[in-house]
Amino acid sequence: MIKKNIIWLASYPKSGNTWFRAFLTALQNGGEVDINELKISRIFSGKELAEWVCDTDSDEWTREETEARQRTAFRYLSDQSREKMFVKIHDAYTYNASGEPRIPGDATHCAIYFVRNPLDVAVSLANHNHKPVEWVVDQHLNNPASAFSVKPFFKQFYQPLLDWSGHAESWMRVSCFPVHVLRYEDMLADTFRVFKEVISKVGLTYTDSEIQAAINASSFDTLRRQEEEKGFKEKMPESPRFFNAGIAGGWKQVLSAELADVIKKSHQGMMRQLGY
């Protein structure tokens, strides 16, 4: 039987995943974090692990072969590990042509699903991609076929996103392993309580002082200052910055009333379910 060692850090892009990874790094580092040396840097879409496990060049694989070998690689990684590990993932929880989940549930301990108001996601993702916010809404948030379709020879595989509601629903309906939903807005409003609660749920044990020290070390201002001083390797080349505003409700100063209504009408059911 394969060990269930993987804890997925799952999210639609720009929903708090990187902040939480910085917090976990500080937690494991005794209250210190370097944004360019995050301990949780492995991502499900990364080519390196699958190519190493399968010992072939992934640029020659078909979509079906890629999906099968991603599963194989992460099963192997989980089984070889002596302890639980965190893996970042932006992919929606989808299925292959045979109806099998693309993500290996038999190697999964649980998932943390980060979710953020889609109005703020639209603004943050536009900054991240250095694209007009209208383009981001049309191509990603409101597009059921949205995906990160990476170029050949890039370091990551194709990542299906679906639209914002479809992404959230795909993870929240998973039943083969626990999924702990974390709202970005709650992370901002009550950071200590929320972070302490979730690390307890996934089986980690730290003192209150250790948790607070990690929160202090991974504050938004600290992370943004590090990016300004030495850059951040996860920033898109075209984007002015990765750590942009880090607030809730910033969309009110950016989105037109018309565009905000378009987003609300498209996602009102899931927004209501999540308290937005």
C-alpha angles and dihedrals in degrees: 000000000000116000114249097225105136122102108189118216095205128182148141103255117282097021104118102283096124093046091053091047089053089050092051090049091052089047092055092041098054095257101322131109137178110195091215092053102048111164091218099060102129114107128192091234094053115119099207099078096044092048091049095048094044094036094220138104108267093207087076095053126105120231090259092050091048093053093048093047093047088057091047092049096051093044088054092046092051094046094049095048120096093206143027116288135197120230124186118226134177096175117111113242098265139156135239126239091276093055094253119136111256089219114071105243091181089065095044127103095181143306135242110213115202115203132182136184104278090225090064092039090058092055095044094046091049089055091045093051094035089232133130111273090235089060092050092052093048098042100036123006096044098029116098088197095051116142142154097248100190122203122257114276091021117134096248136059128237111288120204111213105168113198121312095268093043091052093051093045093049092059099035093056094053110122105172093079135013117276116197111202116214121187115213090220091058090048088057098042100046107011100165096048095044096046093045091050096050097046088051090052092054092049104259122138121207134148122252091249092052091050093048092048090052091049091051092048093050100044115141093246091052093049093047091049090053090051091050091049101045110001129245122259093212093060116108109247093237096048119096091220142348098216098055114158109329095202138120118244097020089130089078090073095045113032123075116235089247095054092044089054091051090055094044093050092049095049106024094121096054092037090055092047091053095044100255 
